[in-house]
Amino acid sequence: MSRYAATEFEHVTENALRDVARYLGADRAFVLEAAGADDYFHIVQQWCGHGVSAVPNALVGWRGPGEPLADLTSILSLPVAVDGRSWGYLVFGRRGAYESWSEDARKLATTVSIILTSALERRQAETALRRNEARLSLAVDAARAGIYEQDWPLDGPVRYSERLSEMLGLPSRGSMRPEEAVTWWREHLHEEDRDPTLHHVLEFVGGRVEYFEKSFRVRHDDGGWIHLTVHAKATGRRKDGSAAGLIALALDTTAMHGVREAMRRRGGGIPGDARRDRRRRYGHRSGIRNDLCQPGCPGSHGPWRR
């Protein structure tokens, strides 16, 4: 009985629990995870001997080592900790008259607890990885960003997302040969941006800059120009500091550049300059935005002053 879907963790613990419990002559064996409430544990895994019925509840009350559990009289329990924090217990037990556990039994149970701890740490790492991947996917989708990946030196395929393919008009197959990718970028980068951008790439790959961030213009395969802002990090660094590969996030900022350009042409500047423009024009006093003062208010300046 488990409150988790069957995974490698469950298979490993189930097999180890069964084999060791039989060898020890146990009637029951449990993997118990602390439920957060005092004296209660989740039954993550349980094994029952011949003629012994399983505990039907997923939650069981137990005060801990030295205390009775279910119908067991002789209990061998070992604490399980993950990343230095108490997680739960591994428990083997016999019914009937009390019997002490041999030193060999304790050593074997300890070995199983080590296997269990290793499996738990691997499961937690895999869960954290899946969660981070889901967060990244959500962020990328929300930003409508494209992803670009390549190894360095260029000895493997360059990979990119479907979104980036749509954004730039790249082949829809999701990858290109290294030499094909180099040619594509050289032909599609704006001539004014080409050399500065490629120079920054070499600086980043060579380890002279840790992070790549640059905006440049790229020609779409339909002939139109796109303003692209790219953020990239190295997937690893060699001893000499050079990048072993990179992963990049690309944002289409064409619309933003269009708005800024339109406002400049109208002579209105950009929205972020509005407050500074008002202060330069009307001045300020004691931190008050005087252009918002009502006519006749004390100390007012600018067009409201009488």
Residue pairs with C-beta under 8 A, 6 or more apart in sequence:
1 43
1 45
1 46
1 54
1 55
1 58
2 10
2 43
2 44
2 45
3 42
3 43
3 44
3 58
4 10
4 44
7 123
8 119
8 122
8 123
9 119
9 120
9 122
9 123
10 45
12 115
12 119
13 31
13 44
13 45
13 115
13 116
13 119
14 45
14 47
16 112
16 115
16 116
17 29
17 31
17 45
17 46
17 47
17 112
18 29
18 47
20 29
20 92
20 108
20 109
20 112
21 28
21 29
21 47
21 49
21 92
22 49
23 108
24 76
24 92
24 101
24 105
24 108
24 109
25 94
26 49
26 76
26 92
26 93
26 94
27 48
27 49
27 52
27 72
27 93
27 94
27 95
28 46
28 47
28 48
28 49
28 52
28 55
28 70
28 72
28 91
28 92
28 93
28 95
29 46
29 47
29 90
29 91
29 92
29 93
30 43
30 45
30 46
30 47
30 60
30 69
30 89
30 90
30 91
30 93
31 43
31 44
31 45
31 46
31 80
31 88
31 89
31 90
31 91
31 116
32 41
32 42
32 43
32 44
32 60
32 62
32 88
32 89
32 90
32 91
33 41
33 42
33 44
33 87
33 88
34 40
34 41
34 42
34 86
34 87
34 88
35 41
35 42
35 59
39 61
39 62
39 63
39 64
40 59
40 60
40 61
40 62
41 59
41 60
41 62
41 88
41 89
42 58
42 59
42 88
43 55
43 57
43 58
43 59
43 60
44 88
46 54
46 55
48 54
52 95
55 70
60 69
60 70
62 69
64 77
64 89
65 75
65 77
65 79
65 89
66 75
68 75
69 75
69 91
69 93
70 93
71 95
72 93
72 94
72 95
73 93
73 94
73 95
73 96
73 97
73 98
74 93
74 94
74 98
74 99
74 100
74 101
75 91
75 92
75 93
76 91
76 92
76 93
76 101
76 105
76 106
76 109
77 89
77 90
77 91
77 92
78 89
78 90
78 91
78 109
78 110
78 113
79 86
79 88
79 89
79 113
80 86
80 87
80 88
80 89
80 90
80 113
80 116
80 117
80 120
81 87
81 117
82 117
82 120
82 121
82 124
83 121
83 124
87 120
90 109
90 112
90 113
90 116
92 101
92 105
92 109
101 109
139 145
140 147
140 161
140 163
140 249
143 249
143 251
144 163
144 251
144 252
145 163
145 249
145 250
145 251
146 160
146 161
146 163
146 164
146 165
146 166
146 167
146 168
146 249
146 250
146 251
146 252
147 160
147 161
147 163
147 164
147 247
147 248
147 249
147 250
148 158
148 159
148 160
148 161
148 164
148 230
148 232
148 247
148 248
148 250
149 158
149 159
149 160
149 235
149 245
149 246
149 247
149 248
150 156
150 158
150 159
150 178
150 181
150 245
150 246
151 244
151 245
152 205
152 242
152 243
152 244
152 245
152 246
154 178
154 179
154 181
154 182
155 178
156 178
157 175
157 176
157 177
157 178
158 175
158 176
158 177
158 178
158 180
158 181
159 174
159 175
160 170
160 174
160 175
160 176
161 174
162 172
162 174
164 170
164 250
165 171
165 172
165 174
167 226
167 228
167 250
167 252
168 188
168 218
168 220
168 221
168 226
168 228
169 220
169 221
169 222
170 176
170 184
170 221
176 184
185 198
186 194
186 198
187 219
188 218
188 219
189 197
189 198
189 216
189 217
189 218
189 219
190 216
190 217
190 218
190 219
190 225
192 217
193 216
193 217
196 214
196 216
197 214
197 216
200 209
200 212
200 214
201 212
203 209
204 211
204 212
204 232
204 234
204 243
204 246
205 242
205 243
205 246
206 241
206 242
206 243
207 237
207 240
207 241
207 242
207 243
208 241
210 234
211 231
211 232
211 233
212 230
212 231
212 232
212 233
212 246
212 248
213 229
213 230
213 231
213 232
214 229
214 230
215 227
215 228
215 229
215 230
215 253
216 227
216 228
216 230
217 225
217 226
217 227
217 228
218 225
218 226
218 228
219 225
219 226
220 226
225 254
226 252
226 254
227 252
227 253
227 254
227 256
227 257
228 250
228 251
228 252
228 253
229 250
229 251
229 253
230 248
230 249
230 250
230 251
231 248
231 249
231 251
232 246
232 247
232 248
232 249
233 246
233 247
234 243
234 244
234 245
234 246
235 243
235 244
235 245
235 246
235 247
236 243
236 244
236 245
237 243
237 244
238 244
260 270
263 269
263 270
263 271
264 270
269 277
275 289
278 289
278 291
279 289
281 291
281 302
282 290
282 291
282 301
282 302
282 303
283 290
283 301
283 302
284 290
285 299
285 301
286 299
290 300
290 301
290 302
290 304
291 302
291 303
291 304
293 300
293 301
293 304
294 300
294 304
295 304
295 306
296 304
296 306
297 304
